[in-house]
Amino acid sequence: MPNPLLLAIGGAHPDRRGRVRGDHMAETSNPGTMREDVGGGAFNALRMAVQRGVRGALFSLRGGDLAGQKVEDAVAAAGIEDLSATYMDRTTPSYTAILTAQGDLITGLADMELYETAFAKQMRRRKIRDAAAGAGAILCDANLPEEAILRLCAVSAGKPLFAIAVSPAKVVRFAPVLEQISCLFMNRKEALCLAGLAEAAGLEELAQALPALGLNGGVITCGSKPAIGFHAGRRWLFKAPPLAHIADVTGAGDALAGAAAAALMNHKGFPQAVREGFAAAALALEAPQAAPVLREDLFEQALARVPAAAQLR
């Protein structure tokens, strides 16, 4: 029996990461280094999921430029079926992050106009309906505008739908469809925006507020601090494993989402699936790439370092 198919819809674009050398000084030039590879929330998560035992198909948008060709090549190299649309007269979206010397985010710039203007139209295509019908589950990120998310939900009825928040500004696009999302992966700031709660709200309060709004399941991370997950009326506390070092924070949340989604598709329980997500995130944090190539032995070692989930009352 073939592995289940995960259809990912969303971001796949050049991902540039600049790292400041020494202390960051605002409003002035800072010495540092810049590297670029192909990332994007949906693509990063799908690459991780494929390495964890599912087949992958990707639908994204790109321009007819050199950056678009690099994205196409990266999708092929990952062994993922590419269903994406190319707009020859448009610029491929991109994301640029500026990091501290320790790897923490200073600021990010998302140049994603093509996603904003074209995704909703593309969701009407028969290709999308057919791909959704043939998938075991669907994963999307909030790079899709709200109209596109609504149309995606209309064609994916009955299939598990995993979602990645992307940013506090974009996560609210999922608000109208929370009841259709199987699991939403987000950080604390994104969860606060979605729930409409004040900054002082804790993770447990968020894990109660979001299901009250209709969300079936979710994982809320908080940097290196414990995270909380909720599903089917139950809640768990998850602790991140110890890390030898942090090379780059970019893509860690996507890795968590991809590995956890793959585990759920392979019929593992929610706490175990999230633990596998944390193992993948740890390897992403320790690697210079946003979506590292996994060795099974290293993954098992990382998983062994992830503490067991503690169920909350």
C-alpha positions in Angstrom: 0.0 0.0 0.0 1.5 3.4 -1.0 2.3 6.0 1.6 -0.5 8.6 2.1 -0.4 11.7 0.0 -0.1 15.1 1.6 -1.1 18.1 -0.6 0.6 21.3 0.5 -0.7 24.7 -0.7 1.1 27.9 0.1 4.5 29.4 0.2 7.5 28.1 -1.8 10.0 30.9 -2.5 13.6 32.1 -1.9 14.4 32.4 1.7 17.2 34.9 2.5 18.7 35.0 6.0 21.1 37.7 7.1 23.0 37.2 10.3 24.5 40.1 12.2 28.1 39.6 13.3 28.3 40.8 16.9 25.7 43.0 18.7 22.9 44.4 16.5 22.7 48.2 16.3 19.4 49.6 15.2 19.2 52.3 12.4 22.7 51.7 11.1 24.7 49.4 9.0 25.7 46.1 10.7 28.4 43.7 9.4 27.2 40.2 8.8 26.6 37.4 6.4 23.7 36.6 4.0 22.7 33.2 2.7 19.8 32.1 0.5 18.0 28.9 -0.2 14.4 27.9 -1.1 11.9 27.9 1.7 8.4 29.0 2.4 6.1 27.6 5.1 4.2 25.0 3.0 7.3 23.8 1.2 9.5 23.6 4.3 6.8 21.6 6.1 6.2 19.3 3.1 9.9 18.5 2.7 10.0 17.4 6.3 6.7 15.4 6.0 8.1 13.6 2.9 11.1 12.6 4.9 8.9 11.2 7.6 6.9 8.8 5.5 4.3 10.5 3.3 4.2 11.3 -0.4 4.1 15.0 -1.2 2.4 17.2 -3.8 2.8 21.0 -3.8 0.8 23.8 -5.2 2.3 27.3 -5.1 2.8 30.3 -7.3 6.1 31.6 -8.8 7.3 34.1 -11.4 9.1 33.5 -14.7 12.4 34.6 -13.3 15.6 33.0 -12.1 14.2 32.8 -8.5 11.2 30.9 -9.9 13.5 28.4 -11.6 15.4 27.8 -8.4 12.1 27.0 -6.6 11.1 24.6 -9.4 14.5 22.9 -9.2 14.3 22.6 -5.4 10.8 21.0 -5.5 12.0 18.4 -8.0 15.1 17.7 -5.9 12.9 17.0 -2.9 11.0 14.3 -4.8 7.7 16.3 -4.6 5.1 16.4 -7.3 4.9 20.0 -8.5 1.4 21.3 -9.4 2.4 25.0 -9.1 1.5 27.8 -11.5 4.1 30.1 -13.1 3.3 33.7 -14.1 5.9 34.6 -16.7 5.5 38.3 -16.3 5.6 38.4 -12.4 8.3 38.3 -9.8 8.6 35.3 -7.5 7.7 36.0 -3.9 10.6 36.0 -1.3 11.2 36.3 2.4 14.2 38.0 4.0 15.0 37.6 7.7 17.6 39.5 9.7 18.9 37.5 12.6 21.1 38.2 15.6 24.5 36.5 16.0 22.6 34.0 18.2 20.1 33.2 15.5 17.1 35.0 16.9 14.9 37.0 14.5 15.4 40.8 14.5 12.9 41.5 11.6 11.5 39.8 8.5 10.4 41.2 5.2 7.8 39.3 3.1 7.6 40.3 -0.5 4.6 38.2 -1.5 2.3 40.2 -3.8 1.8 37.4 -6.2 0.3 35.2 -3.5 -2.0 38.0 -2.5 -3.3 38.6 -6.0 -3.4 35.2 -7.6 -4.0 32.4 -5.1 -7.8 33.0 -4.9 -8.2 32.7 -8.6 -6.1 29.5 -8.7 -8.3 27.9 -6.1 -11.1 27.7 -8.7 -9.1 25.4 -11.0 -10.1 21.8 -11.5 -6.4 20.8 -10.9 -6.9 21.9 -7.3 -10.2 20.0 -6.8 -8.7 16.9 -8.3 -5.5 17.1 -6.2 -7.5 17.6 -3.0 -9.8 14.7 -3.9 -6.8 12.4 -4.3 -4.9 13.5 -1.1 -5.1 11.8 2.3 -4.7 15.2 3.9 -4.1 18.9 3.0 -1.6 21.4 4.5 -1.8 25.1 3.9 -0.1 28.2 5.3 -1.5 31.7 5.8 0.4 33.0 2.8 -3.0 32.3 1.1 -5.3 35.3 1.4 -8.6 34.7 3.2 -10.6 34.2 0.0 -8.3 31.5 -1.2 -8.5 29.8 2.2 -12.3 29.8 2.1 -12.2 28.2 -1.4 -9.6 25.6 -0.3 -11.8 24.6 2.6 -14.8 24.2 0.2 -12.9 21.7 -2.0 -11.2 19.8 0.9 -14.3 19.0 2.9 -13.9 15.8 4.9 -10.1 15.7 4.6 -7.8 16.5 7.5 -6.6 20.0 7.1 -3.3 21.1 8.8 -2.4 24.8 8.8 0.6 27.0 9.6 0.1 30.4 11.0 3.1 32.1 9.3 2.8 35.4 11.2 0.6 37.3 13.7 -0.6 39.5 10.8 -1.7 36.6 8.7 -3.0 34.0 11.1 -6.3 35.8 11.4 -7.1 34.7 7.9 -8.0 31.4 9.4 -10.6 32.8 11.7 -13.6 32.1 9.5 -12.6 28.4 9.0 -11.3 27.3 12.4 -13.9 24.5 12.7 -12.5 22.9 9.5 -8.8 22.9 10.7 -7.6 19.7 12.2 -4.5 21.2 13.7 -3.1 24.8 13.5 0.6 25.3 14.2 1.4 28.7 15.7 3.6 30.5 18.2 2.3 32.5 21.2 2.2 35.8 19.4 0.1 34.3 16.6 -2.2 32.6 19.0 -2.8 35.8 20.9 -3.8 37.6 17.7 -6.1 34.8 16.6 -7.8 34.6 20.0 -7.9 38.4 20.5 -6.4 38.1 23.9 -4.1 40.5 25.7 -0.3 40.0 25.9 -0.6 38.8 29.5 -2.6 35.7 28.5 -0.8 32.4 29.2 -0.6 29.3 27.1 -3.3 27.5 29.0 -5.7 30.4 28.6 -5.0 30.4 24.9 -5.5 26.6 24.7 -9.0 27.1 26.2 -9.9 30.2 24.2 -9.1 28.8 20.8 -11.2 25.6 21.0 -14.0 27.9 22.3 -13.8 29.7 18.9 -14.1 26.3 17.1 -10.5 25.2 16.6 -10.3 21.4 16.8 -6.6 21.1 17.5 -3.5 23.2 17.7 0.1 23.5 18.9 1.3 26.8 20.5 5.0 27.2 20.8 6.9 29.8 22.9 10.5 29.7 21.8 12.6 27.5 24.1 9.9 27.5 26.8 7.3 24.7 27.1 4.7 24.5 24.4 1.0 23.5 24.7 -1.0 21.3 22.4 -4.7 20.6 22.4 -6.9 18.1 20.5 -10.4 16.6 21.0 -10.9 18.4 24.3 -7.6 17.4 25.9 -4.4 19.4 26.5 -0.8 18.5 26.8 2.4 20.3 27.8 5.4 19.7 25.7 9.0 20.5 26.6 11.6 21.1 23.8 14.7 18.9 23.9 18.1 20.3 24.9 20.1 21.7 22.0 23.8 21.6 21.4 23.5 25.0 19.6 21.1 27.1 17.6 22.3 27.7 14.0 19.1 29.3 12.7 15.5 29.7 13.9 14.1 29.9 10.4 11.9 27.0 9.5 11.8 25.3 12.9 8.0 25.8 13.2 7.5 24.5 9.7 9.6 21.4 10.5 7.4 20.8 13.5 4.2 21.1 11.5 5.5 18.8 8.7 6.8 16.0 10.9 3.7 16.1 13.2 1.3 16.1 10.2 3.1 13.1 8.7 2.9 11.2 12.0 -0.8 11.9 12.3 -1.4 10.7 8.7 0.4 7.5 9.7 -2.1 7.0 12.5 0.1 8.0 15.5 -1.6 9.6 18.5 -1.5 13.4 18.9 1.0 13.5 21.8 3.5 11.3 19.9 3.0 13.1 16.7 3.8 16.5 18.3 6.8 14.9 20.0 8.1 13.9 16.5 7.4 17.4 15.4 9.6 18.7 18.2 12.4 16.3 17.2 12.3 17.6 13.7 12.2 21.2 14.9 15.3 20.6 17.0 17.2 19.3 14.0 16.1 22.3 12.0 17.3 24.7 14.7 20.7 23.0 14.8 21.1 23.0 11.0 22.0 26.0 8.8 19.3 25.1 6.4 15.6 25.9 7.0 14.6 22.4 5.9 17.5 20.0 6.7 18.0 16.5 5.2 17.1 14.0 7.9 19.1 10.9 8.8 16.9 8.4 10.5 19.5 7.7 13.2 19.8 11.4 14.0 16.0 11.8 14.1 15.7 8.9 16.5 18.4 10.4 18.7 16.6 13.8 18.7 13.2 12.1 19.4 14.8 10.3 22.4 15.7 13.8 23.8 12.1 15.1 23.6 10.4 14.6 27.0 7.2 12.8 27.2 4.1 14.9 26.9 2.4 15.8 30.2 -1.4 15.8 30.0 -3.1 18.7 31.7 -6.4 18.7 33.5 
